[in-house]
Amino acid sequence: MAYLIGIDVGGTNTNGVLLKDNQVLMTVKAPTDHHNLHRGTKEAITELLTALPRIGAGEVDLHLSTTLATNAVVEGKGAPTAVLIIPGPGLRWEELRVPFKLYPISGYIDHRGREVWPLERTEIHRRLMEIKAAGYQALAVVGKFSPRNFRHELEIESIIAKDYPELLPVTLGHRLSGKLNFPRRIVTAALNASIARIQADFVRMVQELKDQYKQLGNIYLLKADGGTLALQESLNRSIETILSGPAASLMGTMALTDQLQNAVALDIGGTTTEISIFSGGEPLAEREGAVIAGFPTLVPAFFSRSIGLGGDSVVTFDGEQVTIGPQREGPPVALGGPRVTPTDAVIVLGGAFLGNPDRSFQALQAMGAPVGCTPLALAEKIVHAFAGKAARVIKEIYTDLNNRPVYTVSQVLAGVSLKPERLIGMGGPAAYFIPKIGQRLGLPVQVLPYHEAANAIGAAASRPTFALTLRADTALAQMVVPELDHAVTIERPFSFNLERAREEAINQVIHYSTQMGACYGPAEIEITEEEVFNMVRGFRTIGKNYALRAQVKPKTRRIYPEERVKTNHPVAD
């Protein structure tokens, strides 16, 4: 593909970039409207497309990192959601700590994937009518052991499609994750169902743009693990697009940096600062899955931490101590905003040139006058407080990581003591603040090329990735790939071994990626998790139980800076 467009919707601005042959041709910026996230996205895409020469249809791939799903979850804007659960015996489902209304139904698939009790259709209809009467607008169905046998979930979906179409689309837990963590699978499925219609509106908006601009070809959304998800597939897996903003920052760091090794990366935006950690050149990953707004999910995600510290954060001063954030109430005073921000301090110190510097000077003068603090002295205090807060949080993160199990995408870091060796920065205020933060940490620093648009570059440079779970029980001669509704009988089960399980898992990923329009060979697929247990009866091994996870590893293309870049805002090389 000759051209690539990357869009990252941030808390303050929506950044866009146009790439060709791994080089940046153009960057754009549009304000993010939190009441209408589509507006900034449309504006950035339109500006980049209209700058292109005459090209054929489908010549531009579009990669989007959007805060849509994240905001919907954090702000509680998802549809009211009910969850039909099939807990089986021995589980006190009432004690599950999940913030959704649960409707239990009879039926039982055991831990091996065997149906012990069938579903009761009369009970299912009764529960669905209760859900309708209660006014729920979204529905998820989750069985305790559905990753090993998803028959019950599929049967319920069929009943809903036939008799309760107004409750569609319904989210089935096994399709989102093959892991057995029942509470996390409930939360993941419920969140996915709650934001499905919001995601559908977004997909329609992007599809309208594609209909308008014939140059657009494949369209992907960035996932929390740095991979990308086809636009239409996101209708079924909306939850995987949460935390795509931090993923864009991290992938931008990888795309624009050589020899990452042991580094900490900061993306300093207008509203928040995102912090990512690298060990041995690989990004750290969340062990169980992403946690968002306190919701523990099974969504694969990079490790990141967000703090309410940005260039537009509100500054308060009590005469002695400066406090920054976490709230943002608008742009800097220099640009007509209502409150002093760190950006105003940088303007007063001559570190940035935008808006009306006199407004910043006067605002700091008014803030410091009651205690005789000059604008320059107060500006220094603000910058000092900003760097101090960022450095303190980074130290706390490393202390926490060194006190618990940590792993990268490919390996557990057993016995490894994490320690940063370099500070890498991106984002609008990065050129000024990163050196200050580096001084507080005693670390060498690097401000990325195109630091203002690096997150959009990360979105554009990421490649489609796919991950699947394979479960096989040779004693039962059963094999399933839950995410694909794939279930088959194992031929010659006693000759089925780990090597064959790996081969089958890799082939399933290749087949799925081909269906999604991407082609990968076996060498590009890796097994990230595998467990093998002997099945014993009467002191005799009767078979083995396999659980493997295979994936196309998230990867970015390397982006090489050009000396001259067309932009609608300053971009540093």
N, C-alpha and C positions, 0 to 999 in steps of 0.2 A: 504494500500500500504506500503510495507516494506521499500522501499527506495525512497528518494526524492532528486532531484538535483535542486539547485537554481543557476541561473546565473544573474548577474547584470552587464550591460555594462556601465561603467562610462566614464567620459571624458578623464581619463588618463589610467586607468586599467579596465580590465574585471575580476570580481571576481566570483568564483564558490564555491559551498559548497555541500557536500554530507551528507544527514541526514538519520537516521534510528531510529524509535521509539522516535522521538522528541529529538534526541541527534546528535551532530555534530561529524561525523566520519573523515572528511577530508575537507580542503580548498585548493583552487588553485588560482593563479593569472596569467593573461596574459596581455601583453600590448594591449591597444585599438588602432586599426588602423582606423583613421577616413576616410581614402580612401577606406577601406574595412572592414566594421564593422563585416562581417561574420567571418573574420579570427580569431579574439580573441575568439569569441563565440564558433567556432568549436574546437579551441585548448583547451579551458577550459572543454567543454563537453567531448571531447575525453579523456583527462587525467583522469577525474573522472570516466568515464565508464570503462576504461582499468584497474583501480585499484580495480574494483569489483570482488568478487569471481564468480564462475560459477553459474548463476541464470537463471531462465526461461524467456521466451519472455514476454515482457510487464510488467516486475516487477518493473520498475523505472518510476516514474512520473517526468516530467521536467517542471519547472516553469521559465520563462524568463522575465527579466526586460531589455528592450532594448531602446536605445536612437534613434533608426532608425526613427520612426515617428517624434519625437521631432526635430531631426536634419534636417529632410527633410523640415519641416515647417519653422524652424528658419533660415535655410540657403537658403530658396526659391528654393529647388531642386525638388519640386513637378511638375507634368505635367501641362502645360498650360490648364486652366480650364474655361469652360463657364457654366453659370447657366441659365436654363430655369425657369422663375418665372411666377406664376399665381397670380398676386397681387389683381385682382378684382378692383372695382371702389373705389374712395375716397382715394386712396393711391398714393402719389407722389413718385413712385418708383425711379425716377431719383435722389431723394435726400437721398436715403438710403446710409449710409456710409459703403459700403462694397467694398473691393479691388478686385472685380472680375467683369468680363464682364457679364452684365445681359441682357437676351433676354426675354422681356415680351411677353406673349401670352394671348389671350382672354379666357373667361370661368370664372366662378365664383362659388365658394362654400362659403356660408355665414357663419356668426359667430356661427350658430347653427349646421352647417354641412349639410345644404340643398343645393342641386344643383340649382342655379338660372339661370346660363347660361351654356350650354354645351360647350365643346371644339370645336374648328374649325380645323378639320384635315388638311385642305389645308394650313392653317397658320402654323401648327406644322411642316409639311413637309418643308415649306419655311424656317422656322427658323433653322431646323436641317441642311438643305443644306448650309445656311449661316455659321453655326458653322463649318461644314466640310471645307468650302472654306477658312475660316479664319485660319485653321490649328490647331484648339484646339484638344487636345489629351485626355481630360477628360471632363465629363459632369455630372452635378447635376440637379435635378428637384425639385423645392420647391413651394408648394402652400401656400397661406397665412393662410388658415384654414385647411390644410390637416390633422393635428392631430385629427380633428373631422370628416373628411370624406376624405379618401385618394383615392377616385375613379379616380380623374383626373390624379394624379401622376402614378397610375397603368396603366391607359390607354396610357399615353405617353410612359411608359416603354415598353408596348406591341408593340407600333409602332416602337420604336427604335430596339427592338429585331428582328422584322420581316424585316424591311427595311434598318436599319443602324447598322448592327452588329459590324461594326468597331468602333462604339462609346461605346460599352460595355466594362466593366461593368458601368452601370449608377447608381449614388447614388440618392435615394429618401429621401427627408428630413424627412418624417414622420417615417421612420424606425429607425432613429438615436435618435429622441427625441419626446416625446408626448407633450412638452411644446409649448406654442403659440407665443413665442418671435420670430417674423418673421426674423428680421435682424440677430439674432444669429443663427437661424436655417439655413439661407442661408450660413453663414460663415462656420458652422459646416459641412454641406453637401458638400460645395465646397472644403474644406480642405480634407475631407474624399475621395472625388473623385480624388483630385490631387495626393494623396500618395498611391492610391490603387495598382498601378503597382509595386511600390517600395516594398510595403508590400507583394505582390504576389511573388516577387523574394526571399524575406526573408523566406516566408513559404516554397517555393521549397527547399531552402537550408536546413531548419530544417527537412523537409520530407526526404531528401536524407540521413541525419544523422540517422533518424529513420529507414530507409531501411537498412542502414549499420549496425546499432547496434540494434539488435532485442530485447535487454533488455528494450528499451524505450517503455513506454505505453502511457498514456495520456500526452498531451503537452498543456500547458496554457501560456498565456502572461499576465503580470501584467498590470492592468488598473490604471488610475489616481486616482481612488477612493479606491485603496487598494484591490479590488477584482481581479479575474482572468478571462480571456477570452479564450475559446477554440481556438486552433491554426487555424483551418479551419474557424471558425466564424470570426476571425480577418480579413479575406479577405473582409467581408462585412462591418466591423465596425473598420477599421484601425485607425480612429481618436481617438478611446477610449484608445489607447495605448500611447498617448502623456503623458508626465510628469510621466511615470512609474518609472523613477529614483527616484524622490522625494518620490513617494509612497513606493518604496522599502525601503528607509531609514526609513520612518515612521513606516512601518510594522515591520522592524527589531527592532526598539525601543520597540514596543509593545510585540514582541516575546521574548525579552531578559530582560524585566524590570517588576518588581512587583510594584504595587502601584504608578502608574504614577501621578495621581492627577494633579496638576498645574505645568507643566514643559515645558521647551523649549529644543528642541533637535537639535543638530547640526551634520551634516554629512560633515566632512572636507575631501574633496578629493584633487586630485592633481591640478584640474582646478578651481573648484567652491566649495562653502560651501552652503549646503541646510539647511534651517531653518524651523522647524515645531513647532506647538504650541499645547499643550494639556490643556484642562480645565476639571476638575473633572474626569480625567482619559480618556477622549475622545478627539480624534483629532479634531481640527477645520476643517470646510469644506468651500469651496467656495460657496457663496450663489447662484449665477446665473449659474456658470459653470466655467471651466478652461479658463484662458486667457493665450495665448502663442504667443510670438513675437508680442504682440499688438492685436492679433486676439481674440475677445470675442466669446466663443463657449458655447454650451449647454452640454458639456461633464462633467459629475459629477466628482469632484476632491476634494482632501484634500487641505486645505490651506498650501501653502509653498512659501518660497521666496528664490531665488538663487542669490548669490552675487559672483562676480569675485574675489574670495579669496581662494587660495588653497596652498598646500605644494609646488607646482611647479610654482606658480605665479611669474612673473618677479618683481624683486626688483630694485628700483631706489633710488639714494641718492644724494641730491643736496648740501651736506655739512652740512645741518642742519636737514632737514626733510626726513624721509623715506616714500616712497610710494610703495604700494604693489598692483600688478594687475592693471586692471582686466585680462590682456592678459597672456597667457602661451606660451613660445617659445620652450619648450622642458623639459627634466628632469633636476634635480639639476646638478650643476657643478661637484659635486662628482661622478656623473654617466655619465659624458661626455657631459652634457648640455652646452649651450652657454652663459647663463645668471645666475646671482646670484638669488637664490630662498630662501624662508623661511626655506626649508629643509636644505639648506647649513648652515644657521644660527644655526639651532638646532644641526647639526653635529659638528660645531665649539664649541658649548657650551657643548658637550658631551651627548646630549639628544638622539642621534640616532647613530647607527653604520652601515653604508652602503657605498658602493663605496670607493672612495679614499679621506679620510678626508683632506689630504694635498692640494688637488685641491680647496676644499671649503675654507680652510684657506688662501691660496694664492689669491683667487678671492676676498674675503672680505678685505684682506690686500691692494690689488690694488685699490679697491673702496674707502677705507677710507684714504689712504695715502695722497691725496692732501690737506686734512684738519687736518691731524694728528690724525685720529680716528683709534684706534687699532682694529684688527679683533674681539676681544672679546667684546669691547665696541659697535662696529657696530652690531654684532650679537644680543646683548641685545636690541639695538634700533629696530632691525627688529622684534624681538619677541614682543616687547612692541607695535609696530605699528600694528602688526597682531592682537593681543588681543584687542587693542583699537578699530580697525575698526570693528571687529566682535561684540564687546560689544555695540558700537554705533548703529549699524544696528539693533540689537535686541531691544534696547530701542526705536528706531524709529518705529519698527513694533508694539510694544505694545501700543505706543502712538496713532498710526493710528487705531489699532483695538478697542481701547477704545473710539474712536470718531465716530464709525459707527456701524450699526447692525452686529452682529456676531452670528454664530451658529455652533453647532457640527453636526455630521451626524444625530443625533436623535432629537435635540431640538434647538430652538432659545434661545440665552442667553440674555434675556431681562433684562436690569438693572444690569447686572453682570460686575464688574470691573475686568479685567484680570490682573493678576500679577504673574510672575514666582516665584516658590518656589524652583526649582532645575534645574540645567543645566546638560543635558545628552549628551554625545558625542560618535561619532563613526568615522571611517575613519582612513586612515594610520597615519596622524599626530596627531590624537586626544589625545593620551596619554600625549603628551607634551603640546599641546596648550589649551586643555579644562580647566585644573587647572588655567592657566593664565587668560583665559577669565572669569572663575568663580570669580576670585579675583576682576576683574574690575567691575563685576556685583554685588558682595557681595552675591553670591549664593553658596550653597553646590553643589558639582559636582559628577557625576558618569560617568566613561568611561566604555562602554559596554563590556562584554565578547566577544571575537572574533571581536573586534572593527573594524579590517581591512576588515572583510568579513560580517559585520552585514547587509549590504544592500542585499547581496546575500541570507542571511538567511531570511530576510524579504520577498524576492520574493518566496522562497521555502515554507515558513510557511503560506503564504496567501491561502485562500480557494476560490473556484469558487463562484462568486456572480452574481446575475441576478436582474435586475430592469425593471419594466414595468409600463406603464401609462394606466389607465382605465378611459374612459369617457362615461358617460351615460346620455341620455336626455329622461326622461320618457314621456314628452309631445309628442315627436316624436317616442317613443318606440324604440330608437336606442342605441346600446352600441358598443364601439370600443376599441380595444387595438392596437394602431397604429404601435407600434414596430413589431407586429406579423402579420400585414395585417388582423387582426381579426375583423370582423364586423358581428353583429347578431341583430335580432329583439328581443326586450325584451318582454317576455311573461308576461302577467298580470302586465303591467307597473305601475298601481296605487298601487300595493302592493310592488313595488320595493322601498327599503329604504336604509339608510346608512349601516346598518348591512349587508344587502345582497350585496351591492357594495363592502364592505371590503372582504367579503367571496369570491366573484367572482375574485377580484384582487389577493388575495392570491392563489386561485386555478390556476389562469393563470400563476403565477410565478412558482408554483410547477410543472405544466405541461411543461412549457418551460425549466426549469432546468433539468427535466427528459430527455427531448429530447436532451439536451446538455451533458448528461452522468453524471449528479449529482443528488442526491436524497436528498430532504429536506422535513421536515414536517411543518405543519402550525405554530408551535411554533417558528420556525426559520425564519419566514417571518414577516416583520414589515411594517406597513403603515407609510411612512415618510412624506407624504403630503396628505391633503384632503380638498376639498372645496365643499360646497353645496349651490346652489342658487335656490330660488323659481322662477319659470317661471310664470309671471302674464300677464293676458289679461283681459281688462275691469274690473279691480279691483277684479279679481278672480284668484286664483292660479290654473293653469292648469297642473302643473307638476314640477319636480325638475331637475336640472342639476348637475351632480356629476363629480368631477375630483379627482382621487386618484393616488398616486404613491406607489407601493409596491416593496419591495426588500429583498433579502437575505443580511443581514447586513454584511459588510466586517469584517472579523475576522481572527485572526492568532492563530496557535497552539503555545503553550508555549514551548520554547526551553531551555533545561537544560544543562549547561556546563559540559563537561567531563574533567578530569584532564589531559588526554593525547589525543592529536589530531594530526593526520597525516596531514602535510601541506607542500607545496612547498615554503612557506614563513612564517616568524615568526607570530604567532597568540597569543595574550595575553589572558589569562583566567581571 
